[in-house]
């Protein structure tokens, strides 16, 4: 029994040593000026805004659904709710599994970004 206990303790020590993490230098060196700006921005944000900024939705949440065969369109009321009310920070571009033209994407992205800048700056 004591051999098993010794073996268990030895293996536990070996495993915990092998799994110990070493400190790695950050990929981007710390910049105190940037850190101060980030902290100042975070202090201005409410908890509601912070939660919204961490939320990511698919673009289907803000699209018109009345006729799926029609051209892809943003629903302004839904966009107002998602950006204006909930302060959502990220929208994935995967509308209805259908690829959009470059021009259509530019239109969609501009509309979302304009609303976001107007609402949250």
Buried (B, 14 or more C-beta within 10 A) or exposed (E): EEEEEEEEEEEEEEEEEEEEEEEEEEEEEEEEEEEEEEEEEEEEBEEEBEBBBEBEBEBBBBBBEEEEEEEBBBBEEBBEBBBBEBBBBEBEEEBEEEEBEEEBBEBBEEBBEEBBEEEBE
